[in-house]
Amino acid sequence: MKYNEKTISTEIKYEGSVIKVRRDEVDLCNGKTASRDIVEHSGGVCIVAQKDNGKIIMVKQFRKPFDEEIWEIPAGKLNYGEDHYSCGLRELEEETGYKAGKFIYLSGTYPTPGYCNEITHIYYATDLIQGETRPDEDEFLDIAEFTEEEILDMIVSGKIKDAKTIAGILLVKEFKQRGLI
Amino acid sequence: MKYNEKTISTEIKYEGSVIKVRRDEVDLCNGKTASRDIVEHSGGVCIVAQKDNGKIIMVKQFRKPFDEEIWEIPAGKLNYGEDHYSCGLRELEEETGYKAGKFIYLSGTYPTPGYCNEITHIYYATDLIQGETRPDEDEFLDIAEFTEEEILDMIVSGKIKDAKTIAGILLVKEFKQRGLI
């Protein structure tokens, strides 16, 4: 079955600095109509950055929706008109100080396709060259390095909850097992 | 550093049927204040459901934010007051018709911790007993079964983009490799 929901009307309901919300009225396959609330987001990039010694760089960051500091791989959102490759290199350098010699695309993932159009692009960065961190104003990060095995333990034990980090780390393991990276 | 953003004020900006949006004014660590847009969501559950023959059940579903049908593991959102274990069993049965004999918790993941408080709980279901599907009204699903290897190929090639599916399938592989499931 090829299914589609044709938009009858659309209305912006909220405009914030990071997200917008619109409400679409749509035609369903069965002749009925329905409403769809959609969060609009510019998209993001996250990076599994692995040093020559095998360690992976992680950041601990306060996340207001959970009132909690959580461990994540470096990440950031796309600026207007920015491509995700440039965004990823910029965010990695701003947050961790590292420039990536190799920057390999793994996947463009949909974190919450039910209600949000964000795509999170996942990269694997190696051949890292250390520089200075330049975090965004109002961005407070702790940076640390862990082995792959330590991070996998944190994922399996539930200490890492961030979905892009779980997907990114496990994707790197899968790509490596297949000899793709 | 123990970092926190204390809420000074909060205001509901939009109330939809699946999401709400609130805007918090917060105190930063550096004496300044900032605004945080937060999408409120009741939380969700997704299920890696594996039959005795090894096949995993997938659903193809139209997702309006991308105007696209995508492959996902069965999933749904928590009803008000519902626990995620019951929700997972219910959604699996509604979407696929299968009752799970074993239903093992893998992880509570944060899909987009930067701006949304959704937690997606991931379960592994086995000992499946076939029954009748009872999809939600206005929910149109194609159901299919794939081997683990086929799904891993779809993840690596980018055919599967849904983050909870990528995390769920790769978590099951990791848990199995460790002899945990």
Interface residues (C-beta under 8 A of the other chain):
Chain A: M1 K2 Y3 N4 E5 K13 Y14 G16 S17 V18 I19 V21 R23 D24 V26 L28 C29 N30 K32 A34 S35 R36 D37 I38 V39 H41 G44 F62 R63 K64 P65 F66 D67 E69 I70 E72 K77 S107 G108 T109 Y110 P111 T112 P113 G114 Y115 C116 N117 E118 I119 T120 D138 F140 D142 L152 I155 V156 G158 K161 D162 A163 K164 I166 A167 L170 L171 K173 E174 F175 R178 L180
Chain B: M1 K2 Y3 N4 E5 K13 Y14 G16 S17 V18 I19 V21 R23 D24 V26 L28 C29 N30 K32 A34 S35 R36 D37 I38 V39 H41 G44 F62 R63 K64 P65 F66 D67 E69 I70 E72 K77 S107 G108 T109 Y110 P111 T112 P113 G114 Y115 C116 N117 E118 I119 T120 D138 F140 D142 L152 I155 V156 G158 K161 D162 A163 K164 I166 A167 L170 L171 K173 E174 F175 R178 L180
